C-alpha cells in the first residue's frame, strides 16, 4: 500500500533562514502520527506547509505528495496552484488548529457555518444539507439542536467539537490537529481525544496530532516524530519510543514529565533553551544541551535506522543504556 | 459547612486560613456562586495544590485570599489573626504574594526589569537605600544575573525569563507565602522544569510557602505536600498529595485522575469518562453539587449537601455522602 502522505525534504525559510530544515515523513491511510517538540521547533510550520497555508513571507520547498483514496493521480501539493489547492484543502486534508474554538464566526449559527463548509465542495439540496449537518453534529457527540445556536452559547469543549465537525464536513482522509486540547481541561481534553480516536476507527481517518503534551500523544497516536530546531530527530512507534527513546532530547523530554505512581519530586530539567532553527550550533544541534555528548558530535548527525521502524539522529544511537547524569547539571543559569 | 472550627484541624500553626468564604458575581440578574463556602488551611513552608476544572473557582479563591476579590461571607486569617481592616490587608499583601499564568501580560512592557522588580518596594514604602540590594538578591534567587538582566525590557526576555522576573518581583518583599496561578502552564517542557526548580528551591531554602493553582494533576501530585480539589466553588476533597491522587476518595477526584493523559503507551486504555461539563455556577445543582454527573450517586445525593468528612486515611477528607457515617450506603461498603 502506498502511503497517504509523503513529505520529502521539506524546508521552510524566512529571509533565507530556515524554520523547518529538511523534514521527511510518511503517513499510512488511517494512521495517527504524533508531532512532538517545544515551541519554535517547527511543528506548526510543518503542518501549515502541508496545507500550503504559510504566510507569504515564508517560502517552502520540498515535495509533498498526497494520495487520497478514490483519487487516481497523486496530488503534488508543492506544485498546485492556489486555485488547485482550494480543491484539496478541507476536501482531502483539513486542519483543527490551536484555539480554533475562538475562530467560529460569532454572528452566524453553527449549522449555517457547517452548511457553508459542505457547500464549498459539493452540491446538496437543503434537505440533504440538513441531514448532513445533523449527522456531523452527532458524529462529534453534539445534539442536532446545537446547529441552531450561536458560538457564544456553547462551552469551550462544545466549540472545539464544532471545529472538528467543520474539519470533517467534506469527508477528508487526513486531519491535522494542532494542539486541539491545549485550551481545555483534563476532563474535556479526555473527551475530545476519545472523540478523535473514535472518528479514526469509524471513518478510517488519518491523523497528525501536534502537541507539546507527551501524555496526550502517547494515548492517541501510533507513531511519534520528535522535532528539535526545525528537524525530526527521532521517529518510531509510540510504544518503542516511549519505552526506549534513542535520541537524548526525547529521553530528557520524557524524564521531565512527572509520572503518577513513580517517585514524587522535582523532575529533571533540560538545561538551556533550544536554538533558533535558522542559527543552529555547529555539529549536532542538540549538543550544547546534551549531557551525553561526545567527540563524534562535532559532525551533524543524519537520521538513520536504529531499530525496527525506529530512526534517530544521534551518532551514539542505539543506546544500550543511558549513562547516569548528575541531576545538578540541569537547569543552571538564566538561559531559560 | 459549619464543622470547621478555628482550632480543630491540626493544632499546628497556619500561615493563612480561609473559613467559609463566599464570592458571588451578579450576571444578568442571576447570581453566580463562584466560591460557595470554601475553607482551607495553608501552613508555613507548605506547598499546597489547588486543582480543578476551569470555572471551579480556583483563581477566584486566590484573588479572594489576597483581598483582591470582595467576598460576601467568611473570613481570612493570617498567622491566626483575622484580616479585616485596611492595615491588616496591607500587611497580608506584604507577606503573601502572587504570580500569574501569563508572564507576557503581567509585566509592564515600558519598564526595565530593574523598575519592575523595584515597584513593590516603592508601593510598600521600603526605605530607598534597601532597594538595590533587595532587588539584586531577588534576581539572584530566581537565577537571573542582575548585571545582565536589570537593564532589559520584557520584550528582550524569553518566556521563562519573564516568569523568573515575575517571581523576583514577588520575592523582593521577602514574603512568607507565594500563590502561583498556573505558573508553568504556558511554558515548554524544559523551561517549565527550570521554573519549577526555582520555586521549589525557594520553598526549601527560604521556607517560602507555596500554593500551586493548577489543572495539571500530575504536576500537583509530584510537587505538593497537600492537595485541595475544587468543584463548582467548593473544596470537595483534601488531603496528603500522594493520597488524594493515588487513592482518591471523592468520585469527582476519581474521575479527574482517570482523565489524566498518561505518558506511557496504552497507559490510559479504555476508560469511563465523566459525562457532560461543569454546570453553570448560576445554577448550582441541589443536594450534592456533583450528583448530576456522579457515577456513584445514590438515594439522598440529590437533596443532601455533603460536608467534608474523614474518609479513613489520616487528614484525607471528602465531601461525599459515601463517607458520611450517618447516611446508609446502597451497597453497605465504601
Interface residues (C-beta under 8 A of the other chain):
Chain A: X38 X39 X155 X156 X157 X158 X185 X186 X187 X188 X189 X190 X191 X193 X194 X212 X213 X214 X215 X216 X218 X219 X238 X239 X242 X243 X252 X253 X254 X256 X257 X258 X259 X260 X261 X264 X265 X266 X267 X268 X269 X270 X271 X272 X273 X274 X289 X330 X331 X332 X333 X334 X336
Chain B: X53 X54 X143 X144 X145 X148 X149 X158 X160 X161 X164 X188 X189 X190 X191 X192 X193 X194 X195 X196 X197 X200 X215 X217 X218 X219 X221 X222 X223 X241 X242 X245 X246 X255 X256 X257 X258 X259 X260 X261 X262 X263 X264 X265 X266 X267 X268 X271 X273 X274 X277
